[in-house]
Structures are given as structure tokens and as C-alpha cells.
Amino acid sequence: MKTSVVILNFNGRNFLEKFLPSVVLFLGNAQIVVADNGSTDDSVPFLRKNYPEIHLILLEKNYGFAEGYNLALKNLDAQYYVLLNSDVEVTENWLSTLENFMDKHPDVVACQPKIRSYLNPEKFEYAGACGGLIDGYGYPFCRGRILNKVEADNGQYNDVAEIFWASGACLFIRADEYWQAGGLDGRFFAHQEEIDLCWRLKARGKSIVCIPKSVVFHVGGGALNYENPRKTFLNFRNNFLLLYKNLPAKKLFKVFIIRFLLDYAAFLQMIFQRKFKNAIEIPKARIAFYKMRKNFTQDRAKNLALTVNFFPKGMIKGLIFFKKMKIL
């Protein structure tokens, strides 16, 4: 099979019922795979009854987004993988547009479509928009979304563009490059694992792009609501991990000092907003990172040894908070 579209599901029966029809309708010659991450709802009976033609992979427990995908993809023989969230509605030619571009550009290892909001269709969606970027201190943002400000899609990003990271909501990637880079890091469990994978690829001189002629609509927050304290914990912890894994020593120390101050400011802001449960997750995330750090020493050494570009395109110097965006 040339292309496998893989949907990782955990208790997402309602999303499958709502969004699978569009994936089936606009599939073309690709294969749909649903990997069930130990769901306790009726997702599996629903799929077996209504979509017997879909390849179903059953995992015995919830391995999280990262390891769940690794386990599922190991069972597939395809040239291309598409990691597609269950809460995504696709449109006509979304897949063929991505596939045709990748066929014609062997230098590109991964890409994403334009991702607009399902709930507010004239705007971009927070998690990916028109391609992910990152600042020098590890804060990810997008073409179409900086910090919490999401732009309306007025065609301002309709060009194919080099990006730093492709969104895990709809990530199209060459299978051989996925495994050569080590796949998603299962220890992240969920959140920012695709940024970590893309950082490895970019640092090793690979190209990742956004192809806006392909359009999908993403609900967002399907697994964890944006205000969920668990999401706060995972985002802060995993951001520390990806910085540790990928930044050179002379840069890492400075970044961690600045980030300590900025994270403390974020903690105070959440306290001021009376988001006490979210606020306490920030110091918990930092403690968890320091406990886990020793398990990533070898990964860090390997990543730095294979790095050929410490400032790849899509990364900006300095903080996105304080300066105009200048893509290197």
C-alpha cells in the first residue's frame, strides 16, 4: 500500500461516527487504519459493524498518542503514513494533493495541509494552522496563530512554505524517514511529540512544508480540553524535554534560565486568573522533567551528533513575545 491514513482512537466513538465518512469519501487509493488505544467505549463494536472494510489494530491499553502511533505503524507496510486525528473533517483532494506533492519532491520528508477550525471555519485551527514554527526558547507557534491569537484565513498563507513542524492533527510523512529519525518519542505520551520528531528531522537537514491547497477542518482539544490541567502539565513537561533533547549545551543553559523566569510568570498569571489547578501543574511539570532527564541523555547525545543545522528554517532567534517574527 502506498499511503496508509492512520487514525488513533481512544474513546472517540462520537468523533469516528461524525468524521470517518469524509475520510472514506475522499480516500482515493489509500488505506484507512484505525488503531484503538484500549478504548472502554463502544468504538470497536461501532467500527466492526459500520466499517468492516477498515483495517483495525487493537492495542491492549492507552499508550498515549506517541507510543500508540509507534505500535500501530510498526504493523503497516506503506511508503507514506498520514497521522490523522479522529476529530478532523477532510475535503475533496486533500490526500491526493499531499501525495502528489511528495511524489514530485523527494527532498521533502513531511508535510501538512492547511488546518482550519471546524467550529469556526473562517479561522485557522490553533494546533497547526498553516504550518508550525518555533522561537529560540522553545515556544511553538504557527503561520496563522501566534500565542493565543488565531487569524482568519484570508489567503495570506496560500503559498507552499518551509515550516519547522507539521501538526500531529494531520501529519503526512515518509515511512522510512519516520523510522530513521526514531519515530515519535513514546515517553512524551501526548503533546509536542510531533514537534520533537520534526526538530530531529530539521536538525538533520531535512525539509518539511505546508501545502495549503490541501484543506482539513479540525475540532481540536478532542482528547484533552485546552483548559485541562493534565494538558498544562504535558505541554510544559514535554517542552522542557524537547529542548533538552535538541539544544546544544551552550544554548541550553541560557534558555533554561530564561524559561524558569517565564514559566514562573505563567504560573503567577494563572494564579491571578484563578486557574489554580492549571498553575500547580507548571512546577509539577518541571519536577517531572528533572526526574526524567537522565533517561534522555543518550537521545540528546545522538541528536546533537547527527545535527547539521542548529538553526533550521522555521526557527526564529529570540522570543516571539518581544520581537517581530523573522524566519531564518
Protein Blocks (a to p, Z undefined) as FASTA:
>chain_A
ZZacddddehilmmmmmmmmmmmmmnojadcddddehiabfklmmmmmmmmmbccdddfb
debjmlmmmmmmmmpccfbdcdddfkbccdehklmmmmmmmmmmmmbmbdcdddddfklm
mbccfblpnopaddfkopacdehiahjbccddehlamcccddfbdcfklccddfklmmmn
opaafklopghilmmmmmmmmmnopacdddfkbccddebhmlpcfklmklmmmmmmmmmm
mmmmmpcfklmmmmmmmmmmmmmmmmmmmmmnopaklmmmmmmmmmmmmmmmmmmmmmmm
mmmmmpcbfbbghiaehjfklpccddZZ
